[in-house]
């Protein structure tokens, strides 16, 4: 049995997601203790519990401790089954629990199924401390596609904090193996694009977000094509997203609105993160770095990247994977600073 301490490193939900995915892929039982011990409210929150239930369903697995606020689970996986699945965070508790996190939990195992799978995920689509669906679509998936992982994801209805209610559709295509990836040179900057989004709020808010970003970007000699979107939703919210398209990769940065938060500040969050990234020579942004760790470890041959910032998420996820797979991540750089990560992946599981 794989035994994982959920208080390891930053002690968040990523430890649970990574270990569950590996448990199913390797067909090994799993025990996770002290789940999310590093968080103010430890244990399984609605999106984490939905993720546990979802991964059990896609493989016919059995799980003990699958309850709200539970700090320990024991999971016995079955065989991965492709299919059409729907998962709803609200079935556990009405909330804006992240659909992106549910996708991150079940997508890796489903890629090793024999046929294509379709997903409908209901809950939050754009919330704090979780990857926005636009980031997964514009940055994460194009990167892992270079490794042989093929999937698509899109927002049909936006789900904002606190009520959620969003609808996300995704499709995952089976793969026989992943290939290593080298990301140590950005190449030339080709374009900056963006989204300025409002739901059930004045369009002028989206315009202010866009105008603030354009003003600051032009101050650095940069131009961007930013679309205004009035997104369908049962709630209200605002979102701003910028993506940098280089020759060899895409990087993404976002800002999220909140009650009493000025539109200009929402745009500033994304722009500030973008400027911080450009001040370094790191190839991938800090949000992508920790998300690539699992895929690099499962790939055939060496993988490496440089990143604009070594994060605790990155170090934590690497530590979890090293406990389960016979790999060793070699890192250079200090926490909070630019760095490099390299690993020799295990290659096809059948070998």
SEGURO-175465 format. One record per residue: x, y, z of N, C-alpha, C in turn. Coordinates in steps of 0.05 Angstrom, whole numbers, plus 5000, padded with zeros to 4 digits. Example, Ala and Ser with C-alpha at 12.3 -4.5 7.8 and 13.67 -1.06 7.14 Angstrom:
BEGIN
526448865156524649105156526449345156;525749555142527349795143525850015157;
END
This chain:
BEGIN
501749765000500050005000501750255000;501050444983502350704983501350865008;503150955024502351115048503451395046;501751595046502451875041501652035065;503452205074502852395096501952655083;499352725088498152955076499153225087;500853215108501953455119504653525107;505553355088508153395076508253665061;510453795063510854045048508854255054;507454355034505454565039502854455049;502554195050500254065063497554135052;497454155025494854215012493653984997;491554054982490053854968491453724944;493553854934495053744912496253474919;497053444944498253184953496152964949;493653014956491552814952491052764923;490952964906490352934878492552764864;495052834870497252684857497352394866;497052344892497152074902494851904892;492452014890490151874880490651794851;491551984835492051924806494151694803;496251704819498351504817497251234827;495651234847494450984858492950844836;491350994821489750864800491450774777;493350944768495050874746496750624752;497750604777499450384784497950144794;495250174799493549964810494649874837;495450074854496350014881494550154901;493750024923492150144943493650384956;492050564968493150814978491950885005;493650985022492651105047493851385050;492151585054493051855058492051945086;493952025102493352115129493752425131;492552545150492852835155492352995130;490152945117489553075092489253375096;490653525079490553825079491053935107;493053815121493753905148494854185148;495854275125497054545124495054765119;492454705118490454905111488954985136;487755225135486255325158483955145165;482655035145480554835149481554565137;482754405153483854155142481753955135;482553735122480653525114479553575087;477653395079476453405053474353625051;474753815034472754015027471053905003;468854034996467153924975468553844949;470354014939471753944914473553704917;474853684941476653464946475153194948;472853214963471252974966470052884939;469253084923468253024896470352884879;472852984882475052864868475552574876;475352524902475752254912473552064901;471052164902468852004892469051964862;470052164848470252154819472351944811;474651944824476751764816476051474824;474451444846473551174852471551074831;469951254821467951174801469251094774;471251244766472451184739474050924739;474550804763475950554763474550334780;472050404789470650204805472050144831;473350344842474850304866473250334892;474350244914473050264940474650454957;473250614972474550814989473350835016;474950845036474150885064474851165073;473051295087473651565097472751775078;471151705058470251905038467952065049;468552245068466552415080467552705082;465752895083466553165085468153215111;470353355109472153415131473953185140;473652955127475352725134478252785130;479952695149482852745147484452495140;482952275133484352035126482551875107;483851765086482351585068484151345063;482851115057484150875047482650805021;484250775000483150744973484250494960;482450334949483150084935482150124906;484050174887483150234860482449974845;480750014825480149794806481349864779;480149764758481149804731480050054719;481650214706480750464694478750404672;476550554672474450514653473750774639;474150784612473251014597470251034597;469251274592466351304592465451594592;462851634595461751904597461051944627;462352144639461952184668461052464674;459452494695458652754705459052764735;460352974744460853014773460053294781;458653314804457553564813458353614842;459853824847460753894874458253954892;456154064880453854144896452353904907;452853664897451553424908452553374937;454853474943455953454970455153694986;455553924975454954174988454954404968;453054574968452954804950455454974955;457154994934459555144938460755194910;462955354910464455404885466855234884;466654984894468954804893469954764865;472554754862473854774836473454534818;472254584795472054384774474754324762;476554524761479254474751480754274767;480454284793481854094811480753814807;478153784802477053524796478153414770;478353584750479553504725482453414729;483953554744486753484749487053214763;485053144779485152884793484752654774;482652674757481852434741482952434713;484052654703485052664676487452474671;489452474689491752294684490951994682;489351884701488551604698486951554673;485051734666483351684643484951684617;487151814617488851814593490051544587;490051364608491051094605488850894600;486350994597484150814590484350734560;482750534552482950434525481450604505;479550764514477950924496477651214507;476551384490476151664497474051694519;474351894536472451954558471452234555;468952274562467752544562466852614591;467252854598466652944626464853194626;463053194645461553434651462053484681;463153714687463953784714462354034723;460954014745459354234755460454344781;460654604783461754734807462954994801;465155064814466555314809468455294786;468555504769470355504746472655694750;472155904766474156114770474056194799;475956104815476056164844478956194853;479256304876481956334888483156064894;485856054892487355814900486755574883;485755614859485155394841485655484812;486555294795487055374767484555444752;484355684741481955754724481855564700;479455514691479155344667480655454643;480655724641482055844618485055794619;486155784643488955714645489555424637;487855244645488154964637488054944607;486155084595485655064566487955194550;488855434559490655594543493655534549;494255434573497055404581497755114587;496254984605496954714614496654514592;494354494579493854284560495654314535;496154554524497954564501500754464508;501554494534504254404542504354104543;502453984558502553694560501853554534;500553694516500053584489502653524475;504753684480507353634468508553364479;507553274502508553034514506852784505;504652834491502952614482500352594497;499752774516497252774530495252954515;493052834507491152974490488553004505;487753254510485153314523484253594515;481653634519480453894514478653964538;478454224544476754304566475754584560;473154634566471954894561469754954581;469355214586467255304604464655354588;462555214596459955264584458355464599;458455444625457155644643459055704666;459555964671461556034691460456014719;462155914737461355874765463156034783;461956234796463456424813463056354842;464956454859464656434888462456624896;460656554915460756304931458956084921;457156134902455155934896455955724875;458055784859458855584839456755574816;455855344810453755314790454855314761;457555294758458655294732458555014719;458855014692458854764677461254754659;462854554662465254514646465054254631;465854254606465854014590468753944582;469453694584472153614577472153344563;474253304548474653054533477552964537;477952704542480652604546481052364527;483152384511483752184491485951994502;485651734498487551544510490351574497;492351514512495151524502496551264510;498451174495499950934502502351004519;503451244515505751324532506151624529;507451744548508152024548511152044541;511852254528514652304521515752534537;518352524543519652734558519553004543;519853214558519653484546521953654557;523053824540525154004547524154294544;524054444565523054714565525054904578;527154964562529255134573529855374556;528055424537528455664519525655754510;524855994517522256094510521956134480;524056224467523756314440522656594439;522056694415521056964411518156994421;517557224433514757284441513157344415;511057194410509557224386507057394390;505757364413503257514418502457514447;501057724455499757734482496757754477;495257574488492357584485491157574513;488657644515487357644541484357634540;483157594563480257584567479657774590;477657944586476558104608473558034611;472857904633470257774635468557884657;465957914652464057974673461657794670;460357734692457757594691455757754708;453557824695451357964709452258214723;454258354711455258604721455658794697;455859054701456159244679458559174662;458159194636460359144616462659344621;462059574633464159774638466359664656;465659474674467659354691469759204675;468859054656470658904638472359104622;471159324613472559524598474759654615;474159704640476159824658478459634663;477859374666480059184669481859174644;480559164621482159164596483859414593;482559644598483959904594486359934613;486059844638488259854657490559684648;489959444639492059264630493559374605;491959474586493159584562495059824568;494159994586495760224594498360134606;498359944624500759854637502559704618;501459544601503059394581504359584561;502959784552504059974533506360134546;506160164572508360294586510960144585;510759884579513159714576513659654546;512259794529512559744500511259494490;509259394504507859144497504959204488;504059064468501359084459499858814464;497258824467495658584472492958604458;491958374451489258354440487458234462;485858394475484258314498481258314491;479958084493477158064487475358124511;473158254506471158304527469058084525;468357964548466457744548464457794571;461857774563459757774583458857484585;459857344606459657054607457056964621;455856754611453356654623453956534651;452356594670452756484697450256534714;449856364734447656414753448456614775;451056684776451956874796453257114783;454757264800456157504790459157464795;460757584777463657564781465157694759;467657744763469457854743472057704743;473357694719475857544716477457674694;480157664698481857784678484257584673;484857534648486857334641488657434619;491257404621493157464601494857224594;495257164569497056944561499257054543;501656954548503957024531504656794514;504456834488505056614469507956654458;509656474466512356464455512556254434;514856234421515356034401514955744412;515755704437515955424447514055374471;512555574479510655524501508755754505;506855714523505055934531505155964561;505156214571504956264600502456424605;501256394629498756524634498656644662;497056874664496957014690494057134692;492957124716490157204719489757374744;487457504744486457654768483557594771;482557584795479857504801478457724817;476057794808474558004822473357904849;472658094865471258044891469758284899;467758254916466158474925467958694937;467658944927469159164937471959194924;472659014907475259024894475059174867;476659374864476559544840477359384815;476159444792476759314767479759344761;480859574766483659624760485459444776;484759374800486359204817486258914806;484058834795483758564784485758544760;485758744743487658734721490558754730;491058914751493758944761494958684771;493258514783494258254792495458094770;494058084747495057934724497558064713;497458324710499658474697502158454715;501858484741504158464759505458194757;503857984756505057714754506457684727;505257794706506557774680509257924680;509358164691511858314692513958164708;513158044731515057894747516257664732;514557524716515457304699517457404679;516857624665518657724644521357834655;521357894680523957984692525957764696;525057514693526857284695527257154668;528956954667529356804642528056524644;526556474666525256224669523156184647;523055934637521355884614518455854622;517755694642514955654648514255814673;511655894675510756044698510555864722;510455974746510455814771508055644774;505755714761503355554764503555304748;504855314725505055084708507154884719;509154984732511454824741510554584758;508854624778508054404795506154214781;504654324761502754154747504053964728;506554024719507953844701509353614714;509753634740511453434754510453144750;507953094753506852824750507352714722;506752884702507052794674509952744667;511752914676514652874671515552604683;514652544707515452294720514452044705;512052064693510951834678511951814650;513252024640514152024612516551854607;517051794582519351644574521751834570;523951774584526451934580526452184597;528552344593528952584609526952814603;526352964623524753214620526153424637;525953664628527053884645525654144637;525754334656524754604651526154794669;526155044661526855264679524255414684;524055524708521655664716522355934729;520456114727520956384737520856394768;519856174780519756174809519355884819;521055804837520755544851518755584873;516555444872514355474892514255234911;512955274933512555054952510854834940;508954914923507254714909509054534892;510954654878512854494861514454304878;515654394899517254224916515554004929;513154074938511453884951510553664931;509753734907508853534888511153354880;513453464876515753294870516353094892;516053184917516453004939514452774940;511952834934509952624933510452414912;511152514888511652324866514052154872;516152264885518552114891517951894912;515851934928515151724947513851484934;512651524910511151314897512551194874;513951354858515251254834518351244838;519751074823522651064825523951284808;523451534816524651764802525851954823;527652124814528852314831529052584816;527652784827527753054814530253194823;531653294803534053454808533453744805;533753904826532954184825535254364830;535154594818536954814823535355064828;536155224848534755464854533455454881;533055684893531855714920528855774918;527555704940524655764942524156054936;522156114918521456384912523156514891;525156364881526956484860526856304835;527956404813528056244789529655994793;529055784778530555534781530055344758;531255104761531154894741530454634754;528854464740528154204749528554004727;529753774734530153554715529453294727;528453104710527852834720528052644697;528752394703528652174684526152024689;524252034670521651914673521751604671;519651474681519651184682518851054655;517551214638516851104612514250934613;513550804591511050644590510850444613;508550434626508250264649508449964641;507649904617507749624608510549514606;512549704604515249614601516549554628;
END
